Amino acid sequence: MATRITLRLDFDAGRRLGPGKVALLEAIRRHGSIAGAGREFGMAYRRAWLLVDELNRMFSQPLVLARGGGRDGGGAALTDLGAEIVTQYRRAEAKIERQAAIEIRSIEQHLAPSGEDGSQGHG
Amino acid sequence: MATRITLRLDFDAGRRLGPGKVALLEAIRRHGSIAGAGREFGMAYRRAWLLVDELNRMFSQPLVLARGGGRDGGGAALTDLGAEIVTQYRRAEAKIERQAAIEIRSIEQHLAPSGEDGSQGHG
């Protein structure tokens, strides 16, 4: 079974790093723009921009540099720190898949056969 | 810094186990009732009951047994499987804190000094 394992880090002062923000950073790297990255997730430009702004303020240096122009203007790129944070987060996640495999298997083995049940309903 | 690490497991067919459901199971064990557990999290009884129902259907056997009565009626307890799932989940989480400590520290060390910034605003 392809269980997806997700890691979330809650730092102090309400600062949080999880799968959504990390995926957005990776998409910015791929697309070279905040708008393009947002579109990949069906996210309004403003929402993507606010997340980037939050990430940039969370850390001692920006994770994303927007170049020039306005909205769809100048493109954006990860800084060295942005790339580093993505790497460390993904590395932690990969470790978890290996290290907690025993516990995760032992939860999985008790799952009901999938599709047996409507899952959302309760009646 | 006391970073909180949270694990979420996405199985197939939209079935998911994460911190909310696990905390609810632990609260049911403490309170001996679904209503009591829900109250601890300021959760409506119906919401708590639906989560329990979802958990019970997710696995091959129920995780929670409600005893007798209606709403605040008869109390509830974890089954052996319920206790087992909680144990494995918490064990996986504890392993992560140990095993991914290096990556998490290396993310933490780049955080901005906390309280420096309004965090929610975007200036």
gemmi code that builds the backbone of each chain (N, CA, C; Angstrom):
import gemmi

chains = {
    "A": [
        ("MET", (0.846, -1.202, 0.000), (0.000, 0.000, 0.000), (0.876, 1.244, 0.000)),
        ("ALA", (0.465, 2.216, -0.798), (1.270, 3.433, -0.915), (0.785, 4.499, 0.057)),
        ("THR", (1.069, 4.275, 1.327), (0.709, 5.276, 2.324), (1.587, 6.502, 2.150)),
        ("ARG", (0.949, 7.665, 2.140), (1.746, 8.900, 2.054), (1.980, 9.424, 3.453)),
        ("ILE", (3.230, 9.718, 3.729), (3.603, 10.195, 5.052), (3.916, 11.669, 4.965)),
        ("THR", (3.306, 12.438, 5.823), (3.498, 13.872, 5.769), (3.990, 14.379, 7.109)),
        ("LEU", (4.920, 15.295, 7.016), (5.550, 15.859, 8.201), (5.138, 17.318, 8.332)),
        ("ARG", (4.787, 17.710, 9.531), (4.530, 19.134, 9.761), (5.355, 19.603, 10.947)),
        ("LEU", (5.964, 20.755, 10.791), (6.777, 21.317, 11.868), (6.127, 22.584, 12.380)),
        ("ASP", (5.801, 22.577, 13.667), (5.280, 23.792, 14.303), (6.373, 24.378, 15.174)),
        ("PHE", (6.912, 25.495, 14.711), (7.917, 26.203, 15.491), (7.177, 27.091, 16.492)),
        ("ASP", (7.880, 28.008, 17.094), (7.215, 28.904, 18.031), (6.446, 29.991, 17.276)),
        ("ALA", (5.728, 30.815, 18.014), (5.080, 32.008, 17.461), (4.189, 31.718, 16.250)),
        ("GLY", (3.572, 30.535, 16.247), (2.629, 30.204, 15.180), (3.292, 29.932, 13.832)),
        ("ARG", (4.607, 29.851, 13.819), (5.301, 29.597, 12.554), (5.272, 28.113, 12.237)),
        ("ARG", (4.914, 27.793, 11.028), (4.668, 26.416, 10.659), (5.214, 26.117, 9.276)),
        ("LEU", (5.808, 24.931, 9.160), (6.279, 24.470, 7.851), (5.712, 23.082, 7.596)),
        ("GLY", (4.993, 22.942, 6.495), (4.387, 21.656, 6.187), (4.365, 21.411, 4.692)),
        ("PRO", (3.630, 20.396, 4.289), (3.670, 19.938, 2.905), (3.223, 20.991, 1.887)),
        ("GLY", (2.268, 21.836, 2.247), (1.770, 22.826, 1.302), (2.832, 23.851, 0.943)),
        ("LYS", (3.488, 24.398, 1.970), (4.502, 25.421, 1.712), (5.706, 24.841, 0.982)),
        ("VAL", (6.098, 23.637, 1.372), (7.268, 23.030, 0.718), (6.958, 22.732, -0.754)),
        ("ALA", (5.769, 22.234, -1.016), (5.391, 21.968, -2.407), (5.353, 23.266, -3.218)),
        ("LEU", (4.913, 24.341, -2.587), (4.894, 25.631, -3.284), (6.316, 26.087, -3.624)),
        ("LEU", (7.226, 25.939, -2.683), (8.626, 26.300, -2.967), (9.175, 25.485, -4.140)),
        ("GLU", (8.893, 24.214, -4.138), (9.380, 23.359, -5.226), (8.765, 23.774, -6.568)),
        ("ALA", (7.507, 24.160, -6.530), (6.851, 24.577, -7.773), (7.414, 25.902, -8.274)),
        ("ILE", (7.768, 26.784, -7.345), (8.391, 28.056, -7.749), (9.727, 27.774, -8.446)),
        ("ARG", (10.460, 26.845, -7.904), (11.724, 26.456, -8.543), (11.485, 25.911, -9.958)),
        ("ARG", (10.461, 25.085, -10.104), (10.145, 24.494, -11.418), (9.672, 25.532, -12.427)),
        ("HIS", (8.752, 26.413, -11.955), (8.108, 27.341, -12.886), (8.878, 28.645, -13.054)),
        ("GLY", (9.741, 28.953, -12.098), (10.423, 30.244, -12.158), (9.499, 31.416, -11.920)),
        ("SER", (8.319, 31.147, -11.340), (7.441, 32.264, -10.985), (6.435, 31.851, -9.920)),
        ("ILE", (6.036, 32.839, -9.141), (5.050, 32.590, -8.081), (3.689, 32.327, -8.711)),
        ("ALA", (3.368, 33.090, -9.745), (2.066, 32.917, -10.400), (1.954, 31.525, -11.010)),
        ("GLY", (3.005, 31.096, -11.694), (2.998, 29.773, -12.321), (2.868, 28.668, -11.285)),
        ("ALA", (3.589, 28.823, -10.173), (3.523, 27.829, -9.106), (2.113, 27.767, -8.523)),
        ("GLY", (1.549, 28.946, -8.265), (0.187, 28.989, -7.724), (-0.800, 28.294, -8.653)),
        ("ARG", (-0.674, 28.598, -9.953), (-1.595, 27.975, -10.925), (-1.535, 26.455, -10.864)),
        ("GLU", (-0.347, 25.917, -10.664), (-0.218, 24.457, -10.603), (-1.119, 23.864, -9.525)),
        ("PHE", (-1.338, 24.613, -8.444), (-2.184, 24.107, -7.360), (-3.577, 24.732, -7.384)),
        ("GLY", (-3.902, 25.403, -8.482), (-5.209, 26.058, -8.552), (-5.362, 27.130, -7.490)),
        ("MET", (-4.264, 27.796, -7.167), (-4.226, 28.758, -6.073), (-4.241, 30.167, -6.641)),
        ("ALA", (-5.037, 31.050, -6.074), (-5.042, 32.436, -6.518), (-3.642, 33.020, -6.326)),
        ("TYR", (-3.274, 33.941, -7.229), (-1.953, 34.545, -7.134), (-1.725, 35.164, -5.770)),
        ("ARG", (-2.751, 35.864, -5.270), (-2.605, 36.530, -3.985), (-2.312, 35.547, -2.856)),
        ("ARG", (-2.990, 34.411, -2.898), (-2.771, 33.371, -1.876), (-1.327, 32.853, -1.938)),
        ("ALA", (-0.850, 32.581, -3.143), (0.522, 32.089, -3.299), (1.519, 33.149, -2.821)),
        ("TRP", (1.223, 34.384, -3.169), (2.133, 35.460, -2.794), (2.191, 35.623, -1.275)),
        ("LEU", (1.044, 35.518, -0.625), (1.002, 35.649, 0.833), (1.785, 34.522, 1.512)),
        ("LEU", (1.691, 33.321, 0.961), (2.453, 32.208, 1.527), (3.954, 32.434, 1.381)),
        ("VAL", (4.344, 32.922, 0.225), (5.759, 33.229, -0.004), (6.223, 34.318, 0.958)),
        ("ASP", (5.397, 35.339, 1.121), (5.748, 36.427, 2.025), (5.896, 35.902, 3.452)),
        ("GLU", (4.997, 35.010, 3.840), (5.060, 34.427, 5.182), (6.361, 33.626, 5.351)),
        ("LEU", (6.689, 32.837, 4.334), (7.934, 32.059, 4.382), (9.154, 32.978, 4.459)),
        ("ASN", (9.133, 34.035, 3.676), (10.282, 34.944, 3.664), (10.485, 35.624, 5.017)),
        ("ARG", (9.386, 35.880, 5.722), (9.487, 36.531, 7.021), (9.825, 35.556, 8.140)),
        ("MET", (9.499, 34.290, 7.914), (9.708, 33.277, 8.944), (11.186, 33.050, 9.200)),
        ("PHE", (11.961, 33.167, 8.129), (13.381, 32.820, 8.231), (14.235, 34.080, 8.256)),
        ("SER", (15.476, 33.874, 8.636), (16.383, 35.003, 8.819), (16.718, 35.675, 7.487)),
        ("GLN", (16.580, 34.922, 6.397), (16.752, 35.484, 5.058), (15.613, 34.966, 4.182)),
        ("PRO", (15.337, 35.643, 3.092), (14.237, 35.186, 2.223), (14.520, 33.802, 1.642)),
        ("LEU", (13.448, 33.049, 1.410), (13.564, 31.771, 0.705), (13.300, 31.947, -0.789)),
        ("VAL", (12.580, 33.013, -1.113), (12.199, 33.266, -2.509), (12.547, 34.703, -2.857)),
        ("LEU", (13.169, 34.882, -3.991), (13.410, 36.231, -4.500), (12.541, 36.457, -5.725)),
        ("ALA", (11.684, 37.479, -5.650), (10.893, 37.859, -6.815), (11.704, 38.909, -7.578)),
        ("ARG", (11.783, 38.732, -8.867), (12.600, 39.625, -9.689), (11.718, 40.598, -10.436)),
        ("GLY", (11.960, 41.858, -10.192), (11.296, 42.900, -10.965), (9.779, 42.841, -10.930)),
        ("GLY", (9.198, 43.464, -11.920), (7.781, 43.588, -12.264), (6.727, 43.318, -11.205)),
        ("GLY", (5.525, 43.530, -11.591), (4.364, 43.311, -10.732), (3.882, 41.890, -10.877)),
        ("ARG", (2.616, 41.735, -10.664), (1.942, 40.418, -10.618), (2.636, 39.321, -11.408)),
        ("ASP", (2.314, 39.204, -12.669), (2.939, 38.129, -13.437), (4.307, 38.532, -13.979)),
        ("GLY", (4.758, 39.648, -13.456), (5.916, 40.342, -13.955), (7.191, 39.554, -14.099)),
        ("GLY", (8.061, 39.695, -13.156), (9.458, 39.357, -13.379), (9.932, 37.976, -13.067)),
        ("GLY", (9.063, 37.087, -12.612), (9.538, 35.761, -12.252), (10.102, 35.716, -10.847)),
        ("ALA", (10.377, 34.505, -10.374), (10.864, 34.324, -9.010), (11.749, 33.088, -8.957)),
        ("ALA", (12.634, 33.073, -7.976), (13.540, 31.928, -7.837), (13.780, 31.648, -6.363)),
        ("LEU", (14.145, 30.417, -6.053), (14.543, 30.099, -4.686), (15.935, 30.655, -4.426)),
        ("THR", (16.129, 31.151, -3.229), (17.479, 31.512, -2.796), (18.206, 30.231, -2.369)),
        ("ASP", (19.485, 30.375, -2.051), (20.216, 29.216, -1.523), (19.535, 28.689, -0.262)),
        ("LEU", (19.095, 29.610, 0.586), (18.427, 29.161, 1.812), (17.118, 28.449, 1.494)),
        ("GLY", (16.370, 28.977, 0.512), (15.128, 28.320, 0.102), (15.384, 26.881, -0.343)),
        ("ALA", (16.408, 26.694, -1.156), (16.744, 25.344, -1.632), (17.151, 24.452, -0.469)),
        ("GLU", (17.890, 25.025, 0.474), (18.369, 24.275, 1.639), (17.205, 23.800, 2.525)),
        ("ILE", (16.236, 24.674, 2.736), (15.095, 24.319, 3.586), (14.296, 23.191, 2.925)),
        ("VAL", (14.080, 23.293, 1.624), (13.363, 22.233, 0.898), (14.117, 20.905, 1.036)),
        ("THR", (15.428, 20.944, 0.827), (16.239, 19.728, 0.920), (16.132, 19.081, 2.299)),
        ("GLN", (16.262, 19.891, 3.345), (16.244, 19.333, 4.706), (14.873, 18.756, 5.039)),
        ("TYR", (13.830, 19.437, 4.613), (12.475, 18.954, 4.885), (12.252, 17.618, 4.174)),
        ("ARG", (12.614, 17.536, 2.916), (12.415, 16.287, 2.161), (13.300, 15.167, 2.701)),
        ("ARG", (14.464, 15.540, 3.183), (15.359, 14.535, 3.749), (14.746, 13.979, 5.048)),
        ("ALA", (14.188, 14.865, 5.856), (13.535, 14.412, 7.096), (12.383, 13.474, 6.764)),
        ("GLU", (11.615, 13.830, 5.763), (10.473, 13.012, 5.355), (10.915, 11.622, 4.888)),
        ("ALA", (11.979, 11.595, 4.103), (12.469, 10.309, 3.595), (12.971, 9.431, 4.736)),
        ("LYS", (13.629, 10.043, 5.696), (14.088, 9.291, 6.865), (12.917, 8.663, 7.609)),
        ("ILE", (11.863, 9.453, 7.759), (10.690, 8.961, 8.466), (10.138, 7.719, 7.787)),
        ("GLU", (10.078, 7.765, 6.461), (9.505, 6.611, 5.746), (10.317, 5.375, 6.041)),
        ("ARG", (11.620, 5.547, 6.135), (12.455, 4.379, 6.445), (12.348, 3.990, 7.915)),
        ("GLN", (12.479, 4.998, 8.786), (12.640, 4.688, 10.214), (11.354, 4.274, 10.894)),
        ("ALA", (10.245, 4.800, 10.419), (8.985, 4.473, 11.082), (8.197, 3.438, 10.288)),
        ("ALA", (8.893, 2.747, 9.394), (8.211, 1.780, 8.524), (7.500, 0.685, 9.331)),
        ("ILE", (8.125, 0.238, 10.389), (7.531, -0.852, 11.182), (6.187, -0.414, 11.786)),
        ("GLU", (6.183, 0.751, 12.380), (4.953, 1.230, 13.001), (3.875, 1.470, 11.945)),
        ("ILE", (4.295, 2.051, 10.822), (3.315, 2.372, 9.782), (2.722, 1.087, 9.192)),
        ("ARG", (3.571, 0.088, 8.954), (3.050, -1.210, 8.487), (2.074, -1.781, 9.495)),
        ("SER", (2.387, -1.641, 10.759), (1.533, -2.297, 11.744), (0.204, -1.554, 11.902)),
        ("ILE", (0.161, -0.309, 11.504), (-1.137, 0.379, 11.420), (-1.865, -0.058, 10.152)),
        ("GLU", (-1.146, -0.047, 9.036), (-1.752, -0.423, 7.739), (-2.426, -1.788, 7.766)),
        ("GLN", (-1.782, -2.725, 8.418), (-2.290, -4.101, 8.344), (-3.663, -4.240, 8.984)),
        ("HIS", (-4.060, -3.252, 9.757), (-5.377, -3.312, 10.390), (-6.441, -2.527, 9.630)),
        ("LEU", (-6.057, -1.889, 8.533), (-7.053, -1.157, 7.752), (-8.088, -2.124, 7.187)),
        ("ALA", (-9.298, -1.632, 7.092), (-10.330, -2.423, 6.417), (-9.965, -2.532, 4.941)),
        ("PRO", (-10.420, -3.606, 4.278), (-10.208, -3.682, 2.823), (-10.731, -2.400, 2.194)),
        ("SER", (-9.955, -1.797, 1.305), (-10.369, -0.478, 0.812), (-11.530, -0.617, -0.174)),
        ("GLY", (-12.362, 0.429, -0.185), (-13.514, 0.416, -1.086), (-14.681, -0.377, -0.537)),
        ("GLU", (-14.478, -1.013, 0.605), (-15.551, -1.795, 1.224), (-16.683, -0.902, 1.655)),
        ("ASP", (-16.334, 0.342, 1.884), (-17.215, 1.219, 2.638), (-17.187, 2.611, 2.026)),
        ("GLY", (-18.284, 3.348, 2.172), (-18.367, 4.665, 1.530), (-17.432, 5.686, 2.110)),
        ("SER", (-16.792, 5.365, 3.187), (-15.765, 6.167, 3.861), (-16.240, 7.529, 4.396)),
        ("GLN", (-16.950, 8.291, 3.614), (-17.401, 9.600, 4.139), (-18.725, 9.476, 4.892)),
        ("GLY", (-19.595, 8.652, 4.418), (-20.911, 8.546, 5.032), (-20.831, 7.994, 6.436)),
        ("HIS", (-21.892, 8.103, 7.180), (-21.869, 7.493, 8.494), (-23.138, 6.704, 8.730)),
        ("GLY", (-23.944, 6.544, 7.719), (-25.218, 5.873, 7.950), (-25.247, 4.489, 7.419)),
    ],
    "B": [
        ("MET", (14.694, 25.277, 21.118), (13.339, 25.585, 20.641), (12.477, 24.331, 20.657)),
        ("ALA", (11.242, 24.486, 21.104), (10.359, 23.324, 21.205), (9.505, 23.177, 19.947)),
        ("THR", (10.146, 22.774, 18.878), (9.402, 22.534, 17.644), (8.505, 21.315, 17.826)),
        ("ARG", (7.262, 21.462, 17.431), (6.360, 20.313, 17.499), (6.348, 19.624, 16.153)),
        ("ILE", (6.527, 18.322, 16.188), (6.575, 17.551, 14.955), (5.303, 16.745, 14.842)),
        ("THR", (4.654, 16.843, 13.719), (3.394, 16.144, 13.542), (3.469, 15.252, 12.318)),
        ("LEU", (2.899, 14.083, 12.482), (2.924, 13.069, 11.442), (1.508, 12.887, 10.922)),
        ("ARG", (1.368, 12.822, 9.614), (0.063, 12.485, 9.056), (0.225, 11.345, 8.079)),
        ("LEU", (-0.669, 10.387, 8.156), (-0.626, 9.237, 7.265), (-1.831, 9.276, 6.347)),
        ("ASP", (-1.571, 9.313, 5.053), (-2.650, 9.221, 4.065), (-2.620, 7.841, 3.436)),
        ("PHE", (-3.587, 7.023, 3.804), (-3.706, 5.699, 3.208), (-4.452, 5.848, 1.887)),
        ("ASP", (-4.913, 4.765, 1.349), (-5.665, 4.862, 0.094), (-7.104, 5.304, 0.375)),
        ("ALA", (-7.862, 5.503, -0.680), (-9.302, 5.769, -0.585), (-9.647, 6.915, 0.374)),
        ("GLY", (-8.775, 7.916, 0.441), (-9.056, 9.092, 1.256), (-8.982, 8.849, 2.755)),
        ("ARG", (-8.498, 7.699, 3.142), (-8.418, 7.406, 4.575), (-7.166, 8.029, 5.164)),
        ("ARG", (-7.332, 8.699, 6.270), (-6.249, 9.510, 6.808), (-6.190, 9.384, 8.333)),
        ("LEU", (-4.976, 9.306, 8.835), (-4.779, 9.294, 10.286), (-3.764, 10.363, 10.638)),
        ("GLY", (-4.165, 11.271, 11.506), (-3.272, 12.355, 11.875), (-3.478, 12.769, 13.318)),
        ("PRO", (-2.895, 13.897, 13.677), (-2.862, 14.293, 15.086), (-4.241, 14.502, 15.708)),
        ("GLY", (-5.195, 14.990, 14.939), (-6.522, 15.258, 15.497), (-7.222, 13.988, 15.936)),
        ("LYS", (-7.234, 12.998, 15.046), (-7.920, 11.744, 15.375), (-7.213, 11.002, 16.505)),
        ("VAL", (-5.902, 11.017, 16.480), (-5.172, 10.306, 17.536), (-5.407, 10.979, 18.892)),
        ("ALA", (-5.391, 12.299, 18.910), (-5.652, 13.009, 20.166), (-7.076, 12.727, 20.663)),
        ("LEU", (-8.009, 12.600, 19.737), (-9.391, 12.284, 20.127), (-9.460, 10.892, 20.766)),
        ("LEU", (-8.787, 9.927, 20.158), (-8.765, 8.573, 20.744), (-8.178, 8.604, 22.162)),
        ("GLU", (-7.097, 9.326, 22.323), (-6.483, 9.407, 23.657), (-7.422, 10.062, 24.665)),
        ("ALA", (-8.166, 11.057, 24.203), (-9.096, 11.753, 25.110), (-10.271, 10.845, 25.472)),
        ("ILE", (-10.711, 10.011, 24.529), (-11.785, 9.049, 24.834), (-11.307, 8.084, 25.914)),
        ("ARG", (-10.085, 7.655, 25.802), (-9.521, 6.762, 26.832), (-9.498, 7.458, 28.197)),
        ("ARG", (-9.096, 8.729, 28.199), (-9.029, 9.473, 29.468), (-10.403, 9.716, 30.073)),
        ("HIS", (-11.343, 10.148, 29.203), (-12.648, 10.580, 29.714), (-13.638, 9.434, 29.819)),
        ("GLY", (-13.393, 8.342, 29.096), (-14.374, 7.262, 29.085), (-15.661, 7.637, 28.377)),
        ("SER", (-15.614, 8.683, 27.573), (-16.806, 9.013, 26.777), (-16.426, 9.877, 25.578)),
        ("ILE", (-17.229, 9.722, 24.522), (-17.008, 10.514, 23.310), (-17.356, 11.974, 23.575)),
        ("ALA", (-18.450, 12.179, 24.304), (-18.881, 13.553, 24.599), (-17.820, 14.286, 25.422)),
        ("GLY", (-17.287, 13.617, 26.425), (-16.259, 14.216, 27.278), (-15.004, 14.545, 26.492)),
        ("ALA", (-14.622, 13.623, 25.619), (-13.438, 13.841, 24.795), (-13.647, 15.034, 23.872)),
        ("GLY", (-14.822, 15.074, 23.237), (-15.130, 16.186, 22.351), (-15.059, 17.522, 23.078)),
        ("ARG", (-15.654, 17.549, 24.277), (-15.655, 18.801, 25.052), (-14.239, 19.301, 25.307)),
        ("GLU", (-13.320, 18.373, 25.556), (-11.931, 18.776, 25.819), (-11.366, 19.615, 24.674)),
        ("PHE", (-11.819, 19.332, 23.455), (-11.317, 20.081, 22.303), (-12.321, 21.123, 21.817)),
        ("GLY", (-13.351, 21.390, 22.616), (-14.381, 22.341, 22.196), (-15.091, 21.887, 20.927)),
        ("MET", (-15.250, 20.578, 20.809), (-15.809, 19.982, 19.598), (-17.258, 19.582, 19.862)),
        ("ALA", (-18.139, 19.883, 18.929), (-19.533, 19.457, 19.070), (-19.586, 17.927, 19.155)),
        ("TYR", (-20.541, 17.427, 19.929), (-20.666, 15.976, 20.093), (-20.773, 15.287, 18.741)),
        ("ARG", (-21.576, 15.885, 17.860), (-21.780, 15.243, 16.557), (-20.477, 15.122, 15.767)),
        ("ARG", (-19.659, 16.152, 15.841), (-18.371, 16.139, 15.144), (-17.476, 15.030, 15.707)),
        ("ALA", (-17.420, 14.941, 17.033), (-16.597, 13.897, 17.662), (-17.123, 12.515, 17.272)),
        ("TRP", (-18.434, 12.374, 17.284), (-19.033, 11.078, 16.969), (-18.731, 10.688, 15.515)),
        ("LEU", (-18.796, 11.658, 14.609), (-18.514, 11.359, 13.200), (-17.059, 10.936, 13.001)),
        ("LEU", (-16.155, 11.568, 13.727), (-14.746, 11.169, 13.625), (-14.542, 9.748, 14.135)),
        ("VAL", (-15.194, 9.434, 15.238), (-15.102, 8.075, 15.787), (-15.678, 7.075, 14.790)),
        ("ASP", (-16.813, 7.426, 14.214), (-17.445, 6.529, 13.243), (-16.525, 6.313, 12.046)),
        ("GLU", (-15.883, 7.385, 11.603), (-14.951, 7.268, 10.481), (-13.781, 6.348, 10.841)),
        ("LEU", (-13.236, 6.529, 12.032), (-12.132, 5.667, 12.495), (-12.583, 4.213, 12.580)),
        ("ASN", (-13.754, 3.994, 13.116), (-14.237, 2.614, 13.257), (-14.419, 1.922, 11.909)),
        ("ARG", (-14.793, 2.705, 10.891), (-14.994, 2.121, 9.568), (-13.683, 1.966, 8.798)),
        ("MET", (-12.711, 2.764, 9.176), (-11.432, 2.743, 8.476), (-10.698, 1.426, 8.701)),
        ("PHE", (-10.850, 0.888, 9.883), (-10.072, -0.290, 10.253), (-10.945, -1.539, 10.223)),
        ("SER", (-10.270, -2.677, 10.235), (-10.975, -3.956, 10.113), (-11.847, -4.243, 11.329)),
        ("GLN", (-11.517, -3.639, 12.454), (-12.352, -3.743, 13.646), (-12.470, -2.346, 14.251)),
        ("PRO", (-13.492, -2.115, 15.067), (-13.642, -0.780, 15.666), (-12.470, -0.416, 16.574)),
        ("LEU", (-12.184, 0.871, 16.634), (-11.175, 1.366, 17.581), (-11.826, 1.818, 18.879)),
        ("VAL", (-13.110, 2.164, 18.781), (-13.850, 2.681, 19.934), (-15.150, 1.907, 20.071)),
        ("LEU", (-15.440, 1.488, 21.283), (-16.741, 0.877, 21.557), (-17.552, 1.829, 22.423)),
        ("ALA", (-18.723, 2.217, 21.910), (-19.645, 3.026, 22.711), (-20.561, 2.060, 23.443)),
        ("ARG", (-20.740, 2.293, 24.718), (-21.543, 1.379, 25.527), (-22.910, 1.979, 25.774)),
        ("GLY", (-23.935, 1.249, 25.366), (-25.316, 1.626, 25.665), (-25.701, 3.030, 25.260)),
        ("GLY", (-26.706, 3.534, 25.887), (-27.357, 4.852, 25.814), (-27.114, 5.732, 24.601)),
        ("GLY", (-27.796, 6.829, 24.585), (-27.712, 7.806, 23.504), (-26.613, 8.793, 23.798)),
        ("ARG", (-26.794, 9.965, 23.278), (-25.808, 11.052, 23.316), (-24.805, 10.966, 24.467)),
        ("ASP", (-25.130, 11.527, 25.577), (-24.179, 11.492, 26.681), (-24.281, 10.197, 27.466)),
        ("GLY", (-25.034, 9.271, 26.898), (-25.442, 8.044, 27.539), (-24.374, 7.201, 28.178)),
        ("GLY", (-23.972, 6.165, 27.506), (-23.312, 5.056, 28.174), (-21.804, 5.079, 28.279)),
        ("GLY", (-21.142, 6.093, 27.779), (-19.685, 6.065, 27.844), (-19.071, 5.296, 26.692)),
        ("ALA", (-17.774, 5.408, 26.563), (-17.070, 4.773, 25.454), (-15.664, 4.412, 25.899)),
        ("ALA", (-15.087, 3.423, 25.232), (-13.734, 2.985, 25.579), (-12.986, 2.588, 24.312)),
        ("LEU", (-11.673, 2.649, 24.365), (-10.872, 2.138, 23.262), (-10.873, 0.614, 23.289)),
        ("THR", (-10.930, 0.015, 22.127), (-10.725, -1.434, 22.018), (-9.212, -1.713, 22.061)),
        ("ASP", (-8.859, -2.974, 22.107), (-7.435, -3.324, 22.052), (-6.799, -2.751, 20.779)),
        ("LEU", (-7.533, -2.857, 19.663), (-6.996, -2.318, 18.416), (-6.854, -0.802, 18.497)),
        ("GLY", (-7.815, -0.135, 19.104), (-7.728, 1.315, 19.275), (-6.465, 1.705, 20.037)),
        ("ALA", (-6.208, 0.998, 21.134), (-5.020, 1.282, 21.945), (-3.747, 1.008, 21.132)),
        ("GLU", (-3.782, -0.050, 20.349), (-2.626, -0.437, 19.526), (-2.298, 0.630, 18.474)),
        ("ILE", (-3.335, 1.139, 17.817), (-3.122, 2.161, 16.780), (-2.520, 3.432, 17.394)),
        ("VAL", (-3.051, 3.835, 18.554), (-2.512, 5.009, 19.242), (-1.040, 4.782, 19.583)),
        ("THR", (-0.730, 3.625, 20.109), (0.647, 3.317, 20.499), (1.598, 3.381, 19.308)),
        ("GLN", (1.201, 2.770, 18.190), (2.081, 2.733, 17.026), (2.278, 4.129, 16.444)),
        ("TYR", (1.208, 4.892, 16.417), (1.305, 6.255, 15.887), (2.260, 7.096, 16.742)),
        ("ARG", (2.098, 7.029, 18.051), (2.957, 7.817, 18.948), (4.404, 7.329, 18.901)),
        ("ARG", (4.554, 6.029, 18.705), (5.903, 5.479, 18.610), (6.590, 5.987, 17.335)),
        ("ALA", (5.835, 6.016, 16.244), (6.379, 6.543, 14.992), (6.786, 8.006, 15.165)),
        ("GLU", (5.935, 8.769, 15.829), (6.220, 10.186, 16.044), (7.491, 10.390, 16.876)),
        ("ALA", (7.628, 9.580, 17.920), (8.806, 9.693, 18.789), (10.078, 9.346, 18.017)),
        ("LYS", (9.981, 8.334, 17.164), (11.138, 7.967, 16.345), (11.555, 9.109, 15.443)),
        ("ILE", (10.566, 9.761, 14.861), (10.850, 10.870, 13.960), (11.627, 11.957, 14.679)),
        ("GLU", (11.181, 12.271, 15.902), (11.856, 13.344, 16.637), (13.323, 13.013, 16.837)),
        ("ARG", (13.605, 11.736, 17.073), (15.007, 11.339, 17.245), (15.742, 11.292, 15.907)),
        ("GLN", (15.112, 10.649, 14.921), (15.830, 10.325, 13.690), (15.998, 11.526, 12.769)),
        ("ALA", (15.042, 12.431, 12.805), (15.125, 13.577, 11.894), (15.615, 14.820, 12.628)),
        ("ALA", (16.208, 14.621, 13.799), (16.638, 15.756, 14.618), (17.631, 16.650, 13.879)),
        ("ILE", (18.534, 16.044, 13.128), (19.562, 16.829, 12.437), (18.929, 17.765, 11.410)),
        ("GLU", (18.008, 17.223, 10.610), (17.357, 18.044, 9.586), (16.511, 19.145, 10.232)),
        ("ILE", (15.811, 18.766, 11.290), (14.929, 19.753, 11.926), (15.755, 20.870, 12.566)),
        ("ARG", (16.843, 20.518, 13.221), (17.743, 21.556, 13.770), (18.252, 22.459, 12.650)),
        ("SER", (18.559, 21.875, 11.524), (19.172, 22.696, 10.483), (18.138, 23.603, 9.813)),
        ("ILE", (16.871, 23.271, 9.947), (15.827, 24.213, 9.519), (15.650, 25.294, 10.589)),
        ("GLU", (15.557, 24.854, 11.844), (15.340, 25.786, 12.964), (16.388, 26.897, 13.023)),
        ("GLN", (17.631, 26.537, 12.752), (18.707, 27.513, 12.953), (18.604, 28.690, 11.995)),
        ("HIS", (17.774, 28.541, 10.956), (17.602, 29.640, 10.005), (16.344, 30.457, 10.266)),
        ("LEU", (15.580, 30.078, 11.275), (14.384, 30.870, 11.592), (14.787, 32.274, 12.012)),
        ("ALA", (13.950, 33.232, 11.679), (14.164, 34.592, 12.165), (13.965, 34.588, 13.679)),
        ("PRO", (14.620, 35.530, 14.389), (14.360, 35.640, 15.822), (12.856, 35.782, 16.026)),
        ("SER", (12.293, 35.026, 16.945), (10.828, 35.031, 17.036), (10.323, 36.320, 17.658)),
        ("GLY", (9.131, 36.743, 17.239), (8.550, 37.979, 17.755), (9.091, 39.211, 17.060)),
        ("GLU", (10.053, 39.020, 16.183), (10.635, 40.143, 15.453), (9.604, 40.789, 14.543)),
        ("ASP", (8.630, 39.993, 14.197), (7.771, 40.326, 13.067), (6.339, 39.925, 13.388)),
        ("GLY", (5.390, 40.611, 12.815), (3.993, 40.340, 13.127), (3.509, 39.001, 12.619)),
        ("SER", (4.294, 38.325, 11.863), (4.046, 36.967, 11.361), (2.809, 36.815, 10.472)),
        ("GLN", (1.678, 37.377, 10.852), (0.502, 37.206, 10.005), (0.426, 38.295, 8.926)),
        ("GLY", (0.813, 39.482, 9.275), (0.701, 40.600, 8.334), (1.624, 40.406, 7.136)),
        ("HIS", (1.406, 41.195, 6.126), (2.333, 41.089, 5.007), (2.818, 42.452, 4.564)),
        ("GLY", (2.642, 43.438, 5.446), (3.275, 44.748, 5.332), (2.900, 45.528, 4.132)),
    ],
}
model = gemmi.Model(1)
for chain_id, residues in chains.items():
    chain = gemmi.Chain(chain_id)
    for i, (resn, *xyz) in enumerate(residues, 1):
        res = gemmi.Residue()
        res.name, res.seqid = resn, gemmi.SeqId(i, " ")
        for name, pos in zip(("N", "CA", "C"), xyz):
            atom = gemmi.Atom()
            atom.name, atom.element = name, gemmi.Element(name[0])
            atom.pos, atom.b_iso = gemmi.Position(*pos), 0.0
            res.add_atom(atom)
        chain.add_residue(res)
    model.add_chain(chain)
structure = gemmi.Structure()
structure.add_model(model)
structure.setup_entities()
